Amino acid sequence: MTELPGVLAQDDTAKAPLHELGPFQQAALATADRELALHVRVPGATVAGLRDSLYRAVAGNPVLTARYEWPQNTSTPLQRSHHVTRRQIADGHGWELSGGTLRIRISGGWDGPEVKITCSTGFADAASLGLLMADTATSLAGGPAQALARADYLAVAQRHRSMIRRGELAQEEQYWAARCPAENAGRPGVTDLVPGGTDESATDRASERYVLDRQTYQAMEKLAADAGCSVSDVACFALTVVVHRLGIDPDDFGMAADTRELLGLGEVSGPFGQVFPLAAGVTDSHCSGAAALHRWAQRLAEARSMLGVPALAQGSGRPHLVFDATEEPALPDGWYQASWFHPAGDALTCSLRLAPGGGALQIDSTAAAPRMRLTALLHAWSGLLTDLAARPDVELSRLALVPASVQEQMAEGMARGLRRPAAQPLAERFRQHVRDAPDAPAYRRGVDQASYRELGARVAAVAEAVGPLEPGAVVAVLAEAEPDLLAALLAVDALGGAFLPLSPHEPVARLADAMRHAEAGVLLTGGGAPEFEVPQGCRVLALADVTAEAAAADGRPGPAGSRPDSQAPTAGPADPAYLLRTSGSTGVPKLVEISRSSLANYLRWSAEEFLPQRTVLPVLSSPVFDASLKQTLGVLYGGGCVTFLAADRLDLDAVRDELRTYDGQVALNCVPSYASALLSAFESGAPRVLPEIAHFLLGGEPLDATLVQRITALFPGAQIWNLYGPTETTATATAGRVHPGRTVHVGTAIAGAAIAVVDEQGLPLPYGVRGEVVIGGPGVARGYRTGTAGTSPFSHLDLARQVFPVYRTGDLGVLDGDGTLRVSGRRDNQIKLNGWRIDVGEVERVALGTEGVREAAVVLDDRDEPCLRAFVTGTASADLVLEVFQRHLPRPMIPKSVTVLPAFDVLVNGKTDRKALLRRAERHEEAVPEEYTAEERIVAGAWRELLDQGWPRPDDDFFSVGGHSLLLARLVNRLRSQGHVELSLQQVVRQPTVTSIARLIDASHRG
């Protein structure tokens, strides 16, 4: 083969000198080699002529055929040019040239040859390939060989390195050092806020494109002219605003630029493209888009004038999102570009691709990235740019991040739920079951059961005892999971009132507060209800004292279950059906009002989706949790039989044994922590007899992949469903089946609910972008009755010129394009702990109510077993603060420890440093085992092993040292297994200290 002048022959390759890398090559070493790709059509030429011309042109660009080489005992590579080979493609219709990382494929096309060029970004850039095309055209036209010779990059790079060593870029170094934003450390990056779709496999070399309409492009041209910048700069500015609006770390965003002209190197082939941190950020999102663009363009021009290798050394690392401001390869007249792929390392590379009279936004990826990440970013970018072009005088914070077409799709989803047909009211549905199937079982508890006729009679008796109610009048029901709970809830609903569930295990001060703030006129009490002072004028009725005869003798109206429909309560679908409490930052629990139509809609979904005939759904939740509505009223709504546990639900061994006795399929609806503890009981039980559990319906706290694996291992045929929804959206808003080995999500919207994700301003975000979850549809609550302060989370969402009422959950999540939601974290101080939704502000305000407390902070400690820890300043003792907690808070909200400090640690911005506080949490002083009584030693030993702590003090409260209800049940079971079989969980739970439990053991021995 005859080699052309200037091209290394194969035998001479080893003789070619080794060169040091250029500064930009050195800076890019941390990025794995990527290749740029150009596809060009050359009408009128021949394959052979183009082959020979390209072969000659490569001779003038030796860097294009270079490759890294690592000499022995060196950590930094050098580079060497390689020979160029030519070979005919197997089909005989084309040729391939190759040398170093360069590959050129030439084949025939319908109007002339096609050329496909790939090369590593370590040895070429867009301008390099443009120069190669120009030299090829010169050769193709018969130009002289010397006209193809250009400055050798391999030599130029050495002069560039010398310039840096001599300190000639000191001014640039100072400029970039001053713009390294240290305050951005720890902020989320692109992959955190735009994670990609559920279980979507990552894709190498992916591209997404959005074609700008002519009107938008012309508006961009006017914006560019007014701001004194280019149309490409306008596109970059829009992407900068997106980064700011999404809260992405500015260090994770950069710009790619060609530095040839700045460095005075002119037309030199080689990798002169530089990715630098985009110092020209958005500083005021409340000014108009046009004004912000003008100031941004000025700062960008200043940054460009300071480009050079020093810019690469600043910031926290390589950006993962890059706007490519370099021009596409320049082509000779009559040549046509079919495609151009130019990644900036392993970052997502964004660019404005220009075309005659218009352009397109494009995002490319060469690293493994889910395609939905590209789509989500492209939607945000195109949405904001289009809105900026249409409304340049609108402030940046109000510009849309969602394209109009996607907004239309979202609006249709919101409207669809609101158009959902109304569900039959609960009272009507129950009367229908009493009428149509009076002998069907309505509930059972162990061997005891009652029919719908019997339950209907009981409901009538309770309704008569309560008497007429104004629509929405509040009736508190203080009872645990027991048959009379059903009668009380159904009676209140039949009378048109709103029930307020309370638990006998709550502190009496909290019960009194709930009654007062709810303005309850009647209190119905079940078994084990404590006595406490009720509001003046409130009637108290013990359900055990209500009989049909007593109600009739009282002269009240006839039984509610037998009333003609014409005499039914006048409450309408918008009136409240029930009130539930959630933790509130004001120190007073929020009272959520759920309408009658929302309740009926939710119960219909529960009955239709998860309660087929003969499915047993045991009542595992306390009435103060809205999950209990599914387990009780949801079952009755579908005409099924409510299953109350004969065992205490916290006695996991007894629950396990009872589940084994059920006939037919079982569905367990509980929080993941309870499911995990119950699995442990199954795993340790002997004999290992498993019930037929068909469904695990888990919700109320995050579900982790480990629990999914454990369930599948023990119950391989069971379906695992993850349910999500705040109390403010009627218990459940989404549900999804999860599988082992896949991403855990919370599914898609149910019961007409509609889900969206919004930014801090409440504006919708594209699918695939992390933000605050908002919920719309028929399940959204009426609002709060009390316990609110500041901005209400009940808001509205503007979509496609329509307004929809929504609830802003405060949860952070990502909504995929198929409607699948993934939830991760909170925007505020609320946490989920053992199934309880806790606003730490409520706990802090209780602490501040203690005499002598000046400041209070409550922190979630998740270093081991998650728990709350409280910190206070002032003169109050830790024991006094703990005593106040126990009087006013339910046990799951009581901090594990209280630490008194002279002052709180603070961050540089003046806020409390909660991480530093955790390091100062006081550890409990251990007791001396020799001072225990014999019974206390037994209790303390089991306690110590279970909590993995030191020896507890005799007066330590189990819940105040990190224990919770399930652990207490395990403690009782462990003591029973040691021979103390008479020990009762209900006895222990009232006063769970070492001393009190020891006294119970001692009393059982004496008895």
N, C-alpha and C positions, 0 to 999 in steps of 0.2 A: 504494500500500500504506500503510495507516495504521500509523504507528509508535507504540508504547506509551510512556508517560512513562518517562523515565530511560534509554531505549535510544537510542543515537546514531543519528540519521538518516544516510543515506548521504552527503548533502551536507555534514554536519557533521563527518565523520571527520577531514578535514584540519585542522579547528579544534581537535580534541581535544589537550590539552597533552601534551608529552613528559615522562616521569618517569624519574628515575634508577632503576637496578635495586636491589632489596633485597639485603641481605648474602648471603642464601642463594642468590639468583639469581646473584650475582657469583661465588660459590664454585663454582657448577655450570657456569660458562661453558666450562670445559675439556672438558666432556662434550657430545658432539653431542646435539642435541634428540632426546628420546625421548617417546613418547606413552603415557599411561596409557589404559586402555580398560575401560569398565564396560558390562555388558549386564544390563538390568533388565526384569522383567515386571510389569505393573501391572493386575491383574485388575479388571474392572468398569468401567474408564474407557473413554473413547472416544479415537480418534486425534486428532480435532479439539480436544477439550478438553485433552488432554495437550499438544498442540502449543502452544496459547495459554498454558497455565500455565507451561511451560518457557520460553517467550518472555519472560513477565513476570519469572520468577525470575532469568534472566540479567541483567536490568536492575539487580538488587541486588548483582551480583558483577562489576563492570567488569574486574577483572583477568583473568577467564576469557576475555575477547575481546581481550586484549592481544597485541601482537606486537613482536619486537625491531626497532629501526630504528637505522641507523648514520648519524648526521649527518656532514657533510663534515669531513675532517681529524680524525676521532676514531677511537681504537682500541677504545673500550669502547662498547657499544650503550646506547641508551635504550629505553624501551618506551612504547607508545601503545595505548589502547583503540580497537577498530574497531567499525563498525556490525554489526548482526546482520541477516542476510538469511534469508528463508524461501522455499523453492521446493518444488513438488510433485515427488515422484519420478515417473520416466517412466511406470511402470506404473499410476499413479493411485491406488495403495493406501497411500501414505505420504508423509511430509514430511521435509525436511532443513533444519535451522537451522545457520548457520555464521557465525563471526566470529573474526578472529584465527586462532589454531590450534584453536579449538573447533569440533567437528563433532558434531551431534546428529541421529540418524536415528530417526524414529518410524514404525512400521509395525504393521499388525494382526497379532494372534496368536490362538491357539485360545481363550484365556480372557480376552483383553484386549490392549491395545497392548504392544508391546515397544519399549524405548528402548536405543539403542546410542550411547554417548558416548565420544569420544576428545578428548584435549587434551594439549598439550605439558606435560611435567613442569616446565618453566620457569615455568608460570603456574597450576598447580593441583597438588593432592595428594589423598590419599584423603579427608581431612576436608572439603576443598573440595567434592568431588562429593557427599558426604553432606549438607552444608549446602544445596547446590543441590537435592537431592532433597527436603529438608525444606521449602524455600521453594516448590517445585513443588507439593507436597501441600497447603500452605497456600492457594496460589492455586487449586488444583483444587477445594478445599472452599469457595471463595468468600470467603476472608479478604481484608482490606483491603490495598491496594498498599503502604502504609507499613510493614506488618508484614514485608515482604520486604527492606527496606533494612538493610544491614549496614555495619559499619566498612569503609572503603575501604582495601584493602591498599596501593594505590599511594601513599597518604598515610602509612599506618602504617609502611611500609618506610623512609621518610625519617627518622622518629623513631628507628627502630632503628639506622640508620646514625649518627645523631647520638650515640646512647648509646655506640656503639663508639668514636667519635672522642673522646668525653669521658673515655675510659679507665675506664668503669664495669664492664668485664669483666676487670680485671687479675688477679683471683683465679683466674678460669677459665683465663686465658692461662698462669699459672704452673703450674696443675695439669697441663695438657696438655703443656707443655714438659718437665716432669719425667718424663713417661711416654713420651717419644719414644725408642724403643729403638734406639740407634745400633749396637748389636752385631748387629742383624738385617741390616745392609747386605750385599747380595750373596747372601742366602739365596734359594732358589728360590721362585717364586710359584705360583699356582694353575695357570696354563697350562703351566708346566714339569713339574709333578708329575701333572697330569691333562690330558695333551695332546690327547686325542680319538683317534678310530679311524684306521686306515690308509686313506689316500686317501678319507676321508669328507668330502664337501663341507660347508662351513660353512653353518649355517642361521640366518636371521634370525627373531626372534620365535618361539622354541621354548619348550615347557614340558614338564616331567616331574612326575608326581605319584605319591606313595605313600600309600595310605589306611591309617591306623593302626587296628588292631583294638581292640575295646572294652576288652579286658583291659589292653592297653598304655596306652591313654589314661587309664584309671582309675588305673593305677599312676603315671602322670605327674602326675595331680592330687594324689595323696598326696605325691609328692616335692616338688611346688610348695608345698603347705601346710606341710610340715616345714621347708622352706628359707625360707619367707616371701617367695616370689616367684610369678610367674604361670606357667601352663602353657606359654605362649609362651617364657618365659625358660628353662624346662627344655629346650625344643627348641633354643634358641640355645646353651645350655651344651653340649649334645651335639655341635653343629656346631663349637663352640670346641675340644672334645676332638679331633674329627676333624682340624681344622687343625693342632693340636699333634702328633698321632700321625703325620700324613703329612709333617711337617717343613716345612709351608708358612710362608713369611715372615709373621709376625703383622701386619706393615704392609699385607699384601695382603688382610686380612680386616677388615671393619667392620660396623657396625650402622646401620640406618636408623631414625630416631625422629622423632616429631612434637613440636616444641618450643613449641607454642602455650601450653599451660598453664604451662610453665616460664617463658616470657617474659611471662606475664600478659596475653596477647592474646585469650584466650577464643575466641569463635566468629567468627573472621575468615577469609574465603576467601583463598586464595593459597598459594604454595609454601613451607610452613614445615617440610617434611620435610628432615632433615639426616642425611647419612651421616658417621659419625665413626669413628676408629680404635677398635677394641674393646680398651680398656685392661685390661679384666678378663679376663686370660688365665689359662691353666692353669699353675700353678707347681709342682705336685707330682703327677706322673702315677702315683705309687705309693700314694697314699691311696685310700680307697674312693670310689666314685662319689657316694654320699649326702653324705659329709663334704666332698668337693671342691665339690659344688654349693652347699652352705651358705655356704662362704667366697667362692665366685665370685659368688653373688647379692649378698653384702654389698658387694663391690668394684664390681659393676655399678650398684648403687643410688647409690654415691658418684659414679661416672662420669656417670650421668644427671643428677645434681644440678649438675654442672659444664658441662652442654651449653651451646652457644652457638657463634658463628662462630669463636672461637679454636681450637676443636677441629679445624676444617677445615684450619688452616694447619700442623698438625703431621704427622709421618710423612714417608715418602719419596715419597708420591704417592697417587693415588686407588686405593682397594681394588678388586680384581677379583672379590671374593666378599663379598657383603653379606647379612646377616640382616635382614629387614624386620620390625621390631617394631611398626610402625604398625597401627592397627586397619583393617579393611575399611570401606568407606563405609557409614555408618549409613543404613538404609532405613526409611521410614515403615511402620507396621503394615500387613500385607497385601500389601506389595510383595515381590518375590522376586528375588534375585540369580542370574542365569544364569551369569555369568562375571565375573572381575575380574583385570585384568592391570596390574601396578604395578611397573615396573622401577626399579631404583636406578641411573640413568645407564646406562653400558654394562657394568655388572658383572653377574655371575650373581647373581640375586636369589633368596634362599631365604626361605621364610615358612611359618608354621603356619597353615593355613586351618581355621578352626573351623566346626563344624556341631553341631546339637543332639546331645549325647551322644557326641561324638567329634571327629575332626579328620583332616587330611591334611597331609603334608609336600609342598611344591611348590618347584620351581626354575624360574625364568623367565630367558630371555635375549633381549635385543633386539639385541645386537651379534652379528656373524657368529661362531658357535661351533659346533663339531661336536656333534651330539646326544649322542654317546657321552660327552662330558665331563659333560653334565648327568646322564646315567644313572649314570655312575661315582660322582659326588659323592652322588647320591641314595641309591645302594646303601650307601655308607660311612656316610652320615648316618642312614639308617633302621636299618641293622644295629646301629650303636652305640646309638642311642636305644632300640631294642627290647631290647637286652641290658641296658642301664642300668636300664630299667624292671623287667626280670625279675630282675636281680641287682644291686641298689643297693649291696650290701656288698662287691662285688668291686672290686679296684683298677682304676683307669682304664686302665692299660697292658695289662690282660688282657681288656678288653671287646672283643667281636667287631666287626669293621668290615665284615663280609659278612653279608647277610641269610641266614636259615636255608635258604630255597629255593635261593639261589645256591650255598650250601655243599653242598647235596645234589647239585647239578649238577657241581660241582668234584670231589666225592668219587667220583661215578660215573666221571668221566674218569680219575681216579687208579686206581681198581679195574679198569677195563677193560684197561689195559696189563698189570697183574699177572696177569690171567686169560688172557693171550695164550698159545696153544699153544706148547710148547717146540719149538725148532728142532732139526733133526738135527745132532748133533755134527760138528765139522769133520773129525775122523779118519774117521768113518763115511762122510761125504759123499765124501771123497777116495777111499777104497777103492771106493766104488760107481762113481765115474767111471773108475777104473783097470779095474774089472771090466767095465763096460758099454761103454766107448768107449776101449779101450786105445790105439788108433792116432790118436785125436784129438790135435791139438797142445796141449800144456800150457803151453809158453812159447816165446818166440822173442827173439832179439837180433840185429838185422841179418839176415843170411842164415842164421844158426844157429838151429835150433829142436829141440825134443824133444817126444816124445809123452807121454801120460799113463802108458803102460807104462814108458817110460824114466825119467820122473820118479819113478814109484813104486819102481823099482829103486834109484834114487839115495837116496830117502828111507829105504828099508830098510837100505842100507849105512851111512848116517849113524846111524840108530837102533841098529844093531848095535855101531857103534863107541862110541856113548855108553853103551850098556848099560842095564840096568833102572833105573828112577827111582821114588822114592817119590812118591805123588800130590802135585803142587804143588812138587816140588823145582825149584830155579831153575837154568836153563842160560842163560848169557850168550851172545849171538850178536854177534860183532864183525865186521860186514861191511856193505858198501854194497849198493846195488841190483844184484844179480847173481844168476844162476841158482841157485847154491848156497845163497843166502839162503832160497829156497823150500824146498829140501831140509832145511835146518836147522830152520826153523820147523815144518814138517810133522812132522819126526822127533820133535822135542820134544813136540809135541802128541800124536802117536801113543803116545808113552811115558808120557803122563799128567803130564808136567812143565809148568813155566811158563817161557816164554822171556823174556829181558831183552834187547831190541835195544840195541846200542851202535854208535857211529859211529867209523871210523878217524880222522876229522877232529877229534875231541874231544881236549882236553889229557889227557896220560897220567895226571895227578893226578886228574882228574875220573873217568876210567875206573876207576882203582883204587878210588876212593871208592864208585863205583856197585857194583862187585863186592863190596866189603866189606859195605856196608849191605844188599845183597840176599842175602848169604850164598850166593852162587852156588857150586855144587860142580863145574861144568864150564864151560869157555870154549871155544866154537867160533869159529875165526877164518877170515875170508875174505881176499880179495886186499887188499893195502895195509895190513893191520893192523899197528900199531906194537907194539913189545915194551914190556912194563911188568911190574911186580911184582904178581903175583896173590896172593890170600889163601892162606895155608898150607892144603894139602890139596886145593886146586882143580886139577883136571886140565885141561890145555890140549890141544885137538885142532885141527890145521890141516885145514880142509875139503879142501884140495887133496891132502892125504896120505891121505884116506879113500877106499879102493876096496872093491869087493865082496869081492875076494880077501883083502885085508888084514883086513877085518872078520871073515870066516869063519875065517881062521887064528888070530884072536885068541880063538876059542872062545866068542864071545858067542852069545846066543840067535838063532834064525832071523830072517829079514828081517821087519821090522814090517809091510811091505806085504802079506806072505803069511800072517800069523798067522790062525789060526781065531778067530772072534769070541769063543769061550770063553776065549781066552788074551789078550784085549784088556786094556789097562791098567785098573786099578781106580779111577782118578780119577773122581770124581763131578761132576755139573754145578755144584756150589757150589765146587769146588776152583779155585785160580787157573789161568788159561790163559796170562797174560802179565803182566809188570810194565813200566810206563813211568814215566819221571821227569818231574816238573814242578818249576818253580822254587819254592823255599820260603823263607819269611822267617827260618827258623832258620839259614840258611847252608848247610844240607844239602838237596839236591833231594829232594822227596817221591817215594816209590816207590808208585805206584798199583797195586793188585791188581785185575785184571779176571777175573771168573769164566769158566769154560768155557761156561756157559749164556748169559752176556751176550755173549761173543764170537760164538757160533753165531747168536744172535738178530740181532746187527748184520750178520753176513755174509749171512744170509738176506735181510735188507732190501736190502743193497747189490746182491746178485745179482738180486733181483726188480725193483728200482726203476730202476736205471741201467745194467744190463749185458745188454741184449738181444743176441741172436745177431749176430755180425759187428761188434759195436761194439768199437772199439779204445780201450782205456783205458791209455795209456802210464804207466809208473811214473815219476812226477815228484818224489816225496817221498822223503826219507831215511827209513830204517827206524826212526829214533828219533821220528818223527812218526806218530801213529796214523792219519793219512790214508793212509799206505802200506798199511795192512791192507786197505783197500778195493781198492787197485790191484793187490794180490798175492793174498792169501788170499780176498778177495771174488770176484775173477775165477775162481779155482779152485773156490770153493764152487758157483758157477753152471755149472761145466763149461767155462769159456771158456779163452782163451789169454792168459797174462800177457805183456805187451809191455814188455821192457826196452829202454831207449834205447841205441843204439849210440854216440850222441854223449854227451858230458858234458852233464848237464842244465843246467849253468850256461852252457854255450856256446850262447847263444840263437840265433845264426845257424845253427849246425849242427842244433839242435833244429828250427828252422823248416824247414830243408831236408829233414830226415828225416820230419817230419809230412806233407810233400807226397807222400811215396812210399807212404803207407799206403792200402790198399784199404778201401773201405767207410767208414762213419761213424766219427768220432773224438769221444771225450769227454775233455775236459781237466779234471783234478782237481788244483787247486793253490791257493795263497794269492793274493789279489788283486794283491799287488805283483809276483809272478812273472807273472801273466796280463798285467799292464800292460806289463812289460818285453818279454814275448813279442809283444804287439801292436805295440810299437815296432819289433821286428825284422821283422814282417810288413809294416808300413807303409813301412819303408825298404828292404825287399828288392827286388831286381830279378833276373829278371822277377817281377812280382807275381802269382805263382801261389798260390792259397789252397787248403788242404786242406778236406775236407768235415767241418767241426767242427759236430756236432749239439748238443752240450751243453758248457757251461762250468759245472763244479761247483766253486764258490769257497767257501772257508772258512778259518778259522784267524786271520783278522784282519778288521777292519771293511771292508765293501764300500761304496764311494761311488758316487753317481749318475753322476759323470763317466765312470767306468770302464764302467758299464752302457751309456752312450751310445756310447762308443768301440767296444765289442764289437758293438753292434747296427749301427753304421755299417759295420764291416768284414765282419761275418758276420750279415746281416739275418735269416737263417733259424734261427740258433742259439737254443736255450733257455738262459737264464741262471738258474742255481739258486744260492741263498745257503744255505750249510750252517752250522749252529752246534751246538756241543756241547763241553764240556770233556772232557779225558782221563778224568776221574772218572765220566763217564756213557757210556763206550765210544764215543769218537770223535764221534758225531753224535747229537743229540737232536731237532733240528728241521731242516726243509728247506722252502724256498719259492721259487717261481719269481718273479723280479722283472722288471719291464718299464721301459723308458726313460720318463722323465717322470712316474713314480709314486714313491711313498714306498718307500725301501729297507727291507726287513724281513728276518727270518730264517725266515719261514714258520711252519708248524705242526708239532706233534709227530710223530715217525716211530718205527717199530719198537717200538711199545708204550709209548714214553716219555710222560710226563705232565708238564705245565708248570704252575707256579703262580707268583705274585708275592707276596712277604711283606714285612712291616714289620720294624723292628729287633728286635722280640720274637719274630719267626718266625711271626707270625699272618698268615693269608691276607688279601690286599687284594682289593678288587673289580676286575673287569675294567676296563681303562682307566686304572688308577692306577699310577704309577711306583713301583717298589720293587725288592727283590732277587729275582732269578730263582732258583727252586728247581726241581729236576728229579727226578722219581720214575720208577718203572717198572723193567722187567727189565734196563736198561742200567746202573743205578747200581752203582758198584764195591763190592767187598768192604770197601774202606777203604785206609788207608795202612800200608805195612809199616814205614816209618821216615820221618824228616824232618818230624815234626809237633811242635807245641808249642801250648799254650793250648787254646782251644775248637775242637773238631773241626767241620768243615763238614758231616760226615755226621750228619744230624739226623733229625727226624721232623716230620710235619705233621699237626695235628689238624683233621679236617674232618668235620662232621656225625657226631660221636661215633665216628669211625673214625681210626686212626692209620696213617700211611703213611711208610715210610722214604724220605728225600729227600736230595739233595746241594744244599747252599747254595752257589751258584756265585760269589757276590761280585759278579756282573754286575748292573747296574741295567737294568731293562727295563719295558716295558708290554705286557700281554697283552690283546688285544682280545676282544670277546665271541665272535668266530668262531674263536678259538684262535690267531690270528696274533700272533707275538711280535716286538717291536722292542727291540733291545738298544742301550743308550747309556751308556757310562761304567762305572766301577767304584766299589764301596764301599770298597775297600782300596787298597794301593799297587801292585797288579799292573797291568801294562800289556801290550799286544800290540805287538811291534815286529818287522817283517819276518817275520811268521809265528811268532815265538817268544813264548811266554807267560812273562813275566819278573816275578818278585817283586823289587822293588828292595831289599827287606830282605836277600836273599841276596847281592846285589852289595855292599851296605854291610858285611855281616859278613865278606866276603872282604877288604875294605879294612881293617877293624878288626883282622884277623889279621896285618897288616903291622907290623913293628917300628917304633915311633915314631909310629904313628897313634893319636890320642886320640879323635877323633870322626870320623864319616863320614856323608855324606848323598849320595844319588844322585837326580837329577832328570831327568825327561823334558823335553828341549828340542825343542819342535815349532814353533819360530819359522820354521824353513826346512825342510830335510830332517830328519825326526824322528831323534833320537839320544839317548843317555844322556850325562849329564855328572856327574862325581864331584867331591865337595868334601871335603877332610879338614882337620883341625887337628892340630898336633903337630910333631914334628921330622923326619918322613919326607919324602923328596923325591917330587915328582910322578912321576919316572921309576921310582922303586922301587915305588910303588903300582901303576903301570901294568904293571910286570914281574910282580907278583903276580897281577894280573888275568889276564894272558896265560897264566900257569901253571895257573890253577884254573878259568877260565871259558871256555865256548865263545865263539867270536868274536862272535855276535850280542849277547851280554850284556856285552861289554867297552865301557866308556864311551869316548866320543870324546875327552874331555879330563879331566885331573885337575888341580884347582886347590887349592893349599895356602893356607889362610887362618889368621890369628891367632885368629879366633873366628867363629862363625856368626851371621848376622843372625837375629833372633827377632821374633815377633809379640808383641802386648801380652799374650797368654795364655801366653807363654813357649815356644811351639812354634817350631821352625825355620821361618824365612821362606824357603821354597824359591824363590819368584819372585824375591826379592832376590838369592839365591845365583846364579841364572842370569845376572843382570846383571854378576856379578863373575867369570864364567867366563873363564879365561885363553885368549887366542887364541894359536894356534901361531905361533912366531917363524918368519918366512920364511927360506928358504935364499937364498944369493947365486948366481944362475944361472951367473955366470962361473966358479964353482968346480966345476961339474959336469964329468964326462968327457963325451965326445961321446955315448956310449950313455945316460948318465944324463940328459942334456939331452933326448933323445928321449922317454924314459920320463916324466920330470918334466913335460914339456909336455903329453903326453896326459893324465896324472894331473890336472894343474892344470885343464885344460878340463873334464874329466869331473866333478870334485868342486866346481868353481866356487870354488876357494880360491886361496891364494897358492902360491908355489913351495915344494914339500915338501922337507924335509931328507933327505939321502941315507939315513939310518937310520930314517925314519918308517915305521911299519907301516901298511899301507893300511887295515886294519880299525880301527886306533886313532885315525884322523883323520876318521872318519865314513863310511868305505866299508863296503860289505857285499858278499856273494858275487856278487850279480847285477851290481853295478857293477864288481867285479873282472873278471868275464867280459867286460863291455863294454870294459874297458881292454885286455884281451888281444886282443879282436877288432879294436880300433882299431889296436893295434900291428901286428897281422897285415896289416891293410889298407894299412899303410905299408911292407910288404915283408918283415916279419919273420915269415914264414909258419911257421917251425919252432917258434915259441913255443908251449909246452904249458900249458894251464890247470892241469893237475895239478902241473906243476913250480912254477908261480908261486904257487899257493895255499899251498904249504908254508912259504914265507918271502917274503911280499909287501912287500918294501921296494924303494925306488928302486934301491939298489945291487945287490941280489940279482937283480932283473929285468934290470938292465943287463948283469950278468955273463952271464945266459942268452942275451941277444941277442948279446953279444960272442962267446960260445962257439959259437953257431950259425954266425956269420960265419966263424970260424976253421975250423970243421968243413967 
